């Protein structure tokens, strides 16, 4: 039995995409970001910080998307370099880099979309986190100029960017990042990505294709 606790458009898409790449079937249990249910005792018994995703896998519960990604690759023996091999350190680095970048996307989501009233939003923080996001995008751009995937072949590290790959371009235009844009297009052309997107249930976060920083 595999059950993925999921919010459309959230970090749980990383796990859903990886499971499609691995050929794993999971029951999806949907939650909301806005109705308070993630703070319920029921959900916090699965994810102590009340954050999506959580994965019930046979008799185990795993929370935090990076941990879930690593756990699934260990269970299946696929889509990750084995410990002790030359690319293992790079794999772990990119898996956790993806979460560093995702936190910047999350901050921008909060300021552009979720924070109420709008007068509580900080233009200064929007500008700062946009610049920080650009730093991570430039690092990916420089790496992907010479690489088709994050490692020498497609891996679960690429799946960790599943939450980021569309969202980053909601706040930073892709014109200055041709290699990263081409990588996004390769990702979105993968059959498993398309299948995961169909199962994911749309997007509960974004109303607009791009979010401009408002005037101060």
Helices and strands as residue ranges (DSSP letters): E 2-6, H 12-22, E 27-30, G 37-39, H 41-44, E 54-57, E 60-63, H 65-76, H 88-109, I 110-114, G 118-120, H 123-144, H 156-159, G 160-162, H 164-167, G 168-170, G 174-176, H 178-189, H 191-200
